[in-house]
Structure formats: structure tokens, C-alpha cells
Amino acid sequence: MRNKRRLKHRRRDDRRKTPDRRNGYDRRTNAGRDTGDSNIILNTQEACLYLKISRPTYLKYIANGKIKAQKIGRGWRVFKEELDRFVRGD
């Protein structure tokens, strides 16, 4: 006969108290850190949400040099200060 193990289910009050990626908090973002506006680095998705534009439009602005971004790995990273400069039109 097979040994049937019963899974222990967590009760509501035993669940994680601190947020993590499984419940919506992403430690890769700068959330919760007091770094000032100059040091905040956004990835493509965060930058598109901040500018309220589509991803292809954002990548077109990078290719044309209107937004200065750095390619890191497979994605683009940009300072929030650079996006503010872009919005102001400087």
C-alpha cells in the first residue's frame, strides 16, 4: 500500500506576513528604498507605465536617441530622472 502523506495547509494567520514576489511585491524594483529620484532605475515595463506609452513606442524613442537608456542583459534600463527630462522636453 502506498504511503499517503497529508499536506499541511497554512491557516490564514500563518501565511506570510512580509510581501514577496508571490503576492505582488517585487524586490527587483526600488520600492521601499529611500534613494531619491536620481537613483531610481526603471526597466522597460515600468518606464512604459510611467510614461503611459506602448512598448514599441518606448523602444522607438530609445533607438532614435530621444531617451537615453542602457541595455543590460536582454532588457533596457533607464533612470527616472531621464524620463522626467524627456517629458519636460529638454
N, C-alpha and C positions, 0 to 999 in steps of 0.2 A: 504494500500500500504506500502511496505517495505521502510524503510529509507536507502537510498544508500549513503554510505559515500565514498568520493573520497580520495584515498591515495595520500598523498603529496610525490612526488618523489624528492629526492635531486638532485640538479644540480651538475655538475662535480666540480665546485669550492666550493660547500657547503659540500662536502664529508669530511670525517675525515682527518685531517692534520697529526695527530700523529698515528704511526703504532700500531696495536694491533693484537691479535690472529686471527681476522677475515681476516686480509690482510697480513699474513705471519710472523708477529713478535710475538714471544712467550716470555712473561715476566717471565716464569719459568726458562729460561736459563740465563746465566750470561752475555748476550750480553749487551753492553753499560755500563757495570760497570768496573771500573778500579781496579781490585782486585789483580792483579799479577797472575802469573802462578800457584802458590802454592795453592791458594784457589778455583780454578775453579773446580766445581763438575759436572761430566757428567753422564747422565743416560745411559741406555743400547743402545738406538738408536744412541745417539751422540757419544758414545765410539766406536761402530761398524763402524760408518762413519769415525771417526778419525783414527782408526787402519786399515780400509779398509778390514775388515773381516766380515764373516757372523755372525748372532746372535747365532746359535748353537755352533760355534767355540768359540765365546766370552764366552758363558756360560760354556763351557767345560774347558777353561782356568781358570775361577773362581773356578769351582768345584775341579780342580787339584791343586789349590793354586798358580798358576803362576801369576795371577793377584789378588791383594788384593782389595776386594770390600765389601761394606756394603749393606745388604738387608734392604731397607726402604720401608715399605708398601708392595706392590706387585712387586716392581722393584728393580734393583741393582743400586747403586751409587758408583762412583769411582772418585778419584782425578786425574786430568790431569797429575799431576806430577808422579803418579803411572803408568800411561800408558806410559809416556816417559821412565820411568825406565824399563818397560817391553820391549819396543822397543830397548833400548840400550843393553839389555841382562844382566843387573845387578842382 
